[in-house]
């Protein structure tokens, strides 16, 4: 069975729990080692103080014989506690004897115990001898310990921290003082500390995992909402937005960026639907004309030459309109891509003059070239020429016979503007933004009447934006409309 992989919440909660576990482990190690070191230091300090006290008591009575010192040592040790958990005190006087408060641990044992009697008595003697040998070994570990601190193991008492010191008595005799402290209380304290850490650690880890899960849930809630909104968008619901109320910092910025992306996406889909609808409408009209005229011609069993020429002319006109629209659509698609540009340094004067000179209209309109900056611009000459041609054609369409059109170019420092002015009816301010949309149609006086594709200004906009600039429409000093192409330098 495949184990499901944890989601982002689970990964965050596990990561927090793992970090908490590592922190608890490091804390336990530091506290445990620190406590053990502190207890060991205190034990050794107590042993040093006890050794100094015994040495002072031994020499307090003045000069003594070795046996006198031995008697005094026995008096000192007799005053100490006796038992498995009490301190082990042993005092050996050179030339005298050994005194201890733990005679079961520190005392000499006979070297041999005879051959024994019968078999049963021999077994009992063997057991007794074994015990005596073990006690001898424990006693020797204490009595033969090197000066300084050492740890010896004693049956029934566990590990004992032992301090062995050699002191010189007033008459020059030497004494060896051994003071041992059982480590069982220290071990018990450390075990209790470990148990407390286990309990506290488990509870803390569980609470930390729960808190991590809640924190991860809170942190990933915007992402889950975003996923739900994205699923809705994938299903075709483009109007849903991420809530931004009550959020802040990076989450709010993420929500606002996501909503902005959805706004642009919804706008693009709306424009795409409108484009498809308009393109279908504009293509359907000439197709309807073609089909209708062919049907009319087919119903006439003996059409005359004039009728055939009439139908052929209408069909040719409709197909030419469709061909122009298809070419404009292809040109618009190419113009929207900056990668298709062939950029070169160009002067605008010859370019604008060439476009004006190349215009051929039946109507009597005056088209002139005004002031043109001499500054060069890095452009795709063919593309910009097409944009200027479209603007001039648009001005011609919306000016009457005898109208005036002027083409110029101005240097604005950070950009160069190509300007086409006319004295036509102008463009209402409310429509100046949407006239650059594909298949845009106005109900006012600037509505196309020549059967154009409705893509001319959209192509101008695409060319300008592909160059990193833009296009705008404002009032013209001539009384009509002014179209401006801004090209960055």
Buried (B, 14 or more C-beta within 10 A) or exposed (E): EEEEEEEEBBEBBBEBBBEBBEEBEEBBEEBBEEBBEEBBEEBBEBBBEBBBEBBEBBBEEEEBEBEBBBBBBBEBBEEBEEEBEBBBBBBBBBEBBBBBBBEEBBBEEEEEEEEBEEEEEEEEBEEEBEEEEEBBEBBBBBBEBEEEBBEBEBEEBBBBBBBBBEBEBEEEBBBBBBBBBBBBEBBEEBEEBBEEBEEEBEEBBEEBBEBBBEBBBEEBEBEEBBEEBBEBBEEEEBEBBBEBEEBEEEBBEBBBEBBEEBEEEBEEEEEEEBBEEBBEEBBEBBEEBBEBBEEBBEEEEEBEEEBEEBBEEBBEEBBEBBEBBEEBBEBBEBBBEEEEBEEEEBBBBEBBEBBBEEBEEEEEBEBEBEEBBEBEBBBBBEBBBBBBBBBBBBBBBBBEEEBBBBBBBBBEEEBBBBBBBBBBBBBEEEBBEEBBBBBBEBEEEBEBEEBBBBBBBBBBBBBBBBBEBBBBBBBBEBEBBBBBBBBEE
